[in-house]
Amino acid sequence: MNEGRILASTQAIARLLAVDKKTVAVWAKKGLPRVTTGWYDLQGCLEFKNIKNSEHGESLEQQKLKADLRYREARADNEELKQKAAIGEYIAVAEIEERLKETFAQVKTTLLAIGQKTMADIYNQYPEVAFDVKHTVEREIERGLAQLATGAKQTASGRYSKAKSK
């Protein structure tokens, strides 16, 4: 019956796998290799719980060491980022977004003032077209800003289409 296999009791399996006896019973219902009531094939149990070898042939201890190394590296990288942010080498995304929003608002105001300034410059000579020029300039600036904001591309017909992402 043994056929060279190492058998372990429910209690021994529970202790080895760091679980209680009830968990071993639940696993037995899910396919934990049981030889007879209360006795399990140790090799089969280890394979069932994937403790002996991983897909890459590493022991559980090797897996733990590698995971611990990755964790420590991630913590070190995180700490380095925090230090660089503290000395101003990195800027938070929210801060950059706020600065860009303010800058683009200023750019929009400045660009839209071009129409008003152009109208004022030509009003004395051509009062009948001054307002048309102002509206044309403002409309084109608004289109350009809309294109910039949405990433749209102007077609030959003067319409805007969404730019294709690469």
Secondary structure, 3 states (H helix, E strand, C coil): CCCCCCEEEHHHHHHHCCCCHHHHHHHHHCCCCEEECCEEEHHHHHHHCCCCCCCCCCCHHHHHHHHHHHHHHHHHHHHHHHHHHHCCCCCCHHHHHHHHHHHHHHHHHHHHHHHHHHHHHHHCCCHHHHHHHHHHHHHHHHHHHHHHHHCEEECCCCCEEECCCC
